[in-house]
Amino acid sequence: MSKRAAELWRFVKFAFFSASAALVEMGSFTLFNELTGWSYWPCYLPALLLSVLWNFTLNRKFTFKSAANVPVAMLKVLGYYAVFTPLSTLLGSYLADTLLWNEYLVTVINMLLNFSTEFLFQRFFVFGRSIDTASRNNRQE
């Protein structure tokens, strides 16, 4: 497979797993939002955390096939979310609670922002040097 085709396939897999993480996030957000009556951010934060854990696990193993040190990779992703989470939470809270935008629309906007920036961050920073090392290690054994 050519490098270009391999990268396209990697992006397709990332998009597929991100879509599954979006289902986890939207499903848990809906449960919190409909069953608790909480404002936006207490519903959004745990839903985001669940989707991040889901997405990281699947993408490390299947998309990036990385044998990199998992705690180090998780710390890098934690760094990304240390920036993304407060910004998206404040933006979401402002749009949903202050401007009274639909909270589901706001969550979808945050998910699209997350998708577009997280792929680049994981591809080039978190797993950049360790892509496909798990599959190479398995072939050498």
C-alpha positions in Angstrom: 0.0 0.0 0.0 1.4 3.4 -0.9 2.1 6.0 1.8 -0.7 8.2 0.6 -3.2 5.3 0.6 -2.0 4.2 4.1 -2.5 7.8 5.5 -6.0 8.0 3.9 -6.9 4.6 5.4 -5.5 5.8 8.8 -7.7 8.9 8.6 -10.8 6.8 7.7 -10.2 4.6 10.7 -9.7 7.6 12.9 -13.0 9.0 11.6 -14.8 5.7 12.2 -13.5 5.4 15.8 -14.2 9.1 16.4 -17.8 8.5 15.2 -18.1 5.7 17.7 -16.7 8.0 20.4 -19.2 10.6 19.4 -22.0 8.1 20.0 -20.5 7.4 23.5 -20.3 11.2 24.2 -23.7 12.1 22.8 -25.4 9.1 24.5 -23.9 9.9 27.9 -24.5 13.6 27.5 -28.1 12.9 26.7 -28.5 10.7 29.8 -27.0 13.4 32.0 -28.9 16.2 30.3 -32.3 14.6 30.3 -32.1 12.8 33.7 -30.4 15.4 35.9 -31.6 18.8 34.8 -27.9 20.1 35.3 -26.6 23.0 33.3 -24.4 22.4 30.3 -20.9 21.8 31.7 -21.7 19.1 34.4 -23.3 17.1 31.6 -20.6 17.8 29.0 -17.5 17.0 31.1 -18.1 13.4 32.1 -19.5 12.7 28.6 -16.2 14.1 27.1 -14.1 12.0 29.5 -15.9 8.8 28.5 -15.5 9.5 24.8 -11.8 10.4 25.2 -11.0 7.1 27.0 -12.9 5.2 24.3 -11.3 7.0 21.4 -7.7 6.9 22.8 -7.9 3.2 23.4 -9.2 2.2 20.0 -7.1 4.7 18.0 -3.8 3.7 19.7 -4.4 0.0 19.0 -6.1 0.0 15.6 -5.5 3.4 13.9 -1.9 4.3 14.8 -0.9 0.7 15.8 1.5 2.2 18.4 3.7 0.2 20.7 4.7 3.5 22.4 4.7 3.8 26.2 0.9 4.1 27.0 1.3 6.3 30.1 3.5 8.7 28.1 1.0 8.8 25.2 -1.8 9.3 27.7 0.0 12.2 29.3 0.4 13.8 25.9 -3.3 13.4 25.2 -4.0 14.8 28.7 -2.0 17.9 27.7 -4.2 18.3 24.7 -7.3 18.0 26.8 -5.9 20.3 29.4 -6.2 23.0 26.7 -9.2 21.8 24.8 -11.5 20.9 27.7 -11.6 24.3 29.5 -11.9 26.2 26.2 -14.7 23.9 24.9 -16.5 23.9 28.3 -16.4 27.7 28.5 -17.5 28.0 24.9 -20.3 25.5 25.4 -21.5 27.0 28.6 -21.5 30.4 27.1 -23.4 29.3 24.0 -25.9 27.0 25.8 -26.4 28.8 29.1 -25.9 32.4 28.2 -26.9 32.7 24.5 -29.5 29.9 25.0 -28.3 27.9 21.9 -29.5 24.3 21.8 -27.2 22.2 24.0 -27.1 19.4 21.5 -26.0 21.7 18.7 -23.3 23.1 21.0 -22.1 19.6 21.8 -21.9 18.7 18.1 -19.9 21.9 17.4 -17.5 21.0 20.2 -17.2 17.4 18.9 -16.4 18.7 15.4 -13.7 21.0 16.8 -12.3 18.1 18.8 -12.2 15.8 15.8 -10.4 18.2 13.5 -7.7 19.1 16.0 -7.3 15.8 17.8 -6.4 13.8 14.6 -3.5 16.2 13.8 -2.4 16.2 17.4 -2.4 12.4 17.8 -1.0 11.8 14.3 2.0 14.1 14.6 2.7 14.6 18.3 1.4 11.7 20.3 2.0 8.8 17.9 4.1 10.4 15.2 7.3 8.4 15.7 5.6 5.2 16.9 3.1 4.7 14.2 2.8 1.1 13.1 5.4 0.0 15.7 3.0 -2.5 17.2 2.5 -4.3 13.9 6.3 -4.3 13.3 7.0 -5.7 16.7 4.5 -8.5 16.2 6.1 -9.5 12.8 9.6 -9.6 14.4 8.5 -12.0 17.2 
